[in-house]
Amino acid sequence: MVKRQFPKPSEVFDLLKFKKPELNPKRRRLDAALTTWDLRTIAKRRTPKAAFDYTDGAAEGEISLGRARKAFEDVEFHPDILRPAEDVDTSCQILGGPSALPFGIAPTGFTRLMQTEGEIAGAGAANAAGIPFTLSTLGTASIEDVQAVNPTGRNWFQLYVMRRREISYRLVERAAAAGFDTLMFTVDTPVAGARLRDKRNGFSIPPQITLGTVLNAIPRPWWWFDFLTTPKLEFASLHSTGGTVGELLDAAMDPTISHEDLDVIRSMWKGKIIIKGVQNVTDAKRLVDLGVDGVLLSNHGGRQLDRAPVPFRLLPEVLREVGRDTTVMIDTGIMNGADIVASMALGADFTLIGRAYLYGLMAGGRQGVDKVIEILSSEIVRTMKLLGVSSIEELEPRHVTQLTRLVPVSGNVKAASDALSR
């Protein structure tokens, strides 16, 4: 029989530990976020629908994005036991330089549309974390502004070869002059993908104020205050080239891009050059034969060709053919540090995050980007410790099995989106 006694006040007080309240609302909501999905929930609540859907959505039925995320969810890890991993080293070498973590920030366009700090927040957070930051041709901060906020870090530049080739050539020259060490030559955008969420939202760049946007903005006045009281939203590296936003967008998509363009850009660029948007083994082998420094397996976050190959699933096949001869990186669908660990275990040299970074940005500006890096870093460290590995180099394909299930296909984009957001 259990022996009862009167509670002792001293013992009760030892059990009661009151947490100091956080008075800063931004810090409070970010502290409550435990995963990237939590940041997505906050971002959706704080961002107008059109801007959020532009970030969150993908092409057509959003099948490629769903499959990419499902591929990571279907990873099975195989940990080693009785192998202490008390101290974990997450650093790696990539393209001739260091990175404190095995991921960097991917290029994203119109970034100040999501939250007014835009690329400046991303570059600053990357600098603080010791990871590379990639600026898009369609970025809303200039090459020079990114270099100013990240003067000692790794800055990479993503290049669209535009219809007016001289625009692209000037961007290459400016990135080199600003000390950017890597150029991402993008090959998967001959035309724009069909972003159906944007069409249904009547979305435009810059946003046009309609009755619908006004109604949607009522519970989000902070976004409109930032948008209307900060510098005009424009392509910062292109504003001097002339033309409307729409005309510049059209110029960025060019179906005539070819190997001859790659030859010209390579002759201009003295740093490392990566081909972004590789989606099959044949192209990867051809590019290695041409002497590029690496390939980025990417389907543009599922935003171009729907039903495109999933980079994570393509990775082992490409590595078998060219892994010894070049750098192989992947993006698309990464939402957890375990996704990054799985990629590195299979042999990827590096990974890039896009939407995950933007969810953090929309949730809390620079502090939100810091938060998503913190979340992914802690997930990487924890996963590695549970696998019994102390460094990125110790990760091996034997640590990972890829299961074969695919996300169910649905013709209803909203239903697919809701399923992905869980």
Secondary structure, 3 states (H helix, E strand, C coil): CCCCCCCCHHHHHHHCCCCCCCCCHHHHHHHCCCCHHHHHHHHHHHCCHHHHHHHHCCCCCCHHHHHHHHHHHCEEECCCCCCCCCCCECCEEECCEEECCCEEECCCCCHHHHCCCHHHHHHHHHHHHCCCEEEECCCCCCHHHHHHHCCCCCEEEEECCCCCHHHHHHHHHHHHHCCCCEEEEECCCCCCCCCHHHHHHCCCCCCCCCHHHHHHHCCCHHHHHHHHCCCCCCCCCCHHHCCCHHHHHHHHCCCCCCHHHHHHHHHHCCCEEEEEEECCHHHHHHHHHCCCCEEEECCHHHCCCCCCCCHHHHHHHHHHHHCCCCEEEECCCCCCHHHHHHHHHHCCCEEEECHHHHHHHHHHHHHHHHHHHHHHHHHHHHHHHHHCCCEHHHCCHHHEEECCCCCCCCCCHHHHHHHHHC
